[in-house]
Amino acid sequence: MYYVYILQSINTPEHFYTGSTTNLNKRLEEHNSDKSTHTNKFKPWQIRTYITFDNKERAEKFETYLKISSGRAFMTKRF
């Protein structure tokens, strides 16, 4: 399974991060430790939502979509 996830900073709730992984719990642990330089500044993180895919390419395309302006608008309205 492939997961596209949206994290929300606990201390700074206006900050979000979107990513993808095959192991959601392990990836969250990495974001909340010093293993991820992109999210280190706003840790700790919590999972806001995630979507499961059975196809890696679809997961990657959806993650990319969420990172462009129309995808961010979609995310703001739905999540």
C-alpha positions as CSV (number, residue, x, y, z in Angstrom):
1,M,0.0,0.0,0.0
2,Y,1.1,3.6,-0.7
3,Y,0.0,6.5,1.5
4,V,-0.3,10.2,0.7
5,Y,-0.4,12.0,3.9
6,I,-0.9,15.5,5.2
7,L,0.8,16.5,8.5
8,Q,-0.1,19.5,10.6
9,S,2.3,21.0,13.1
10,I,1.1,20.8,16.7
11,N,2.9,23.9,17.9
12,T,2.3,25.9,14.7
13,P,-1.0,24.7,13.4
14,E,-1.0,26.9,10.3
15,H,1.9,24.8,8.9
16,F,1.2,21.7,6.9
17,Y,3.4,19.2,5.1
18,T,2.4,16.7,2.3
19,G,4.3,13.6,1.5
20,S,4.0,9.9,0.5
21,T,5.3,6.7,2.0
22,T,4.7,3.0,2.3
23,N,5.1,3.0,6.1
24,L,3.0,5.8,7.6
25,N,4.0,5.3,11.3
26,K,7.7,5.1,10.5
27,R,7.5,8.2,8.4
28,L,5.7,10.2,11.1
29,E,8.5,9.2,13.6
30,E,11.1,10.4,11.1
31,H,9.3,13.8,10.7
32,N,9.2,14.1,14.5
33,S,12.9,13.3,14.9
34,D,15.9,15.0,13.4
35,K,15.8,12.7,10.3
36,S,13.8,15.1,8.1
37,T,15.4,18.5,7.5
38,H,12.3,19.9,5.7
39,T,10.0,19.4,8.6
40,N,12.4,19.8,11.5
41,K,11.6,23.4,12.2
42,F,7.9,22.9,12.9
43,K,7.9,19.6,14.8
44,P,6.1,17.9,16.5
45,W,3.7,16.8,13.7
46,Q,0.4,15.0,13.7
47,I,-1.3,13.2,10.9
48,R,-4.1,15.4,9.7
49,T,-5.3,12.9,7.0
50,Y,-4.0,10.2,4.7
51,I,-5.2,8.5,1.5
52,T,-4.4,4.9,0.7
53,F,-3.5,3.8,-2.9
54,D,-2.7,0.4,-4.2
55,N,-0.7,1.9,-7.1
56,K,2.6,3.8,-6.6
57,E,2.2,6.0,-9.7
58,R,-1.3,7.2,-8.6
59,A,0.0,8.0,-5.1
60,E,2.9,10.0,-6.6
61,K,0.6,11.9,-9.0
62,F,-1.9,12.7,-6.2
63,E,1.0,14.0,-3.9
64,T,2.2,16.2,-6.8
65,Y,-1.3,17.5,-7.3
66,L,-1.7,18.4,-3.7
67,K,1.5,20.5,-3.9
68,I,0.4,22.8,-6.7
69,S,-2.0,25.7,-6.3
70,S,-5.2,23.9,-7.3
71,G,-4.3,21.0,-5.1
72,R,-3.7,23.2,-2.1
73,A,-7.1,24.8,-2.7
74,F,-8.6,21.3,-2.9
75,M,-6.8,20.3,0.4
76,T,-8.0,23.5,2.2
77,K,-11.6,22.8,1.3
78,R,-11.6,19.1,2.1
79,F,-9.2,18.5,4.9
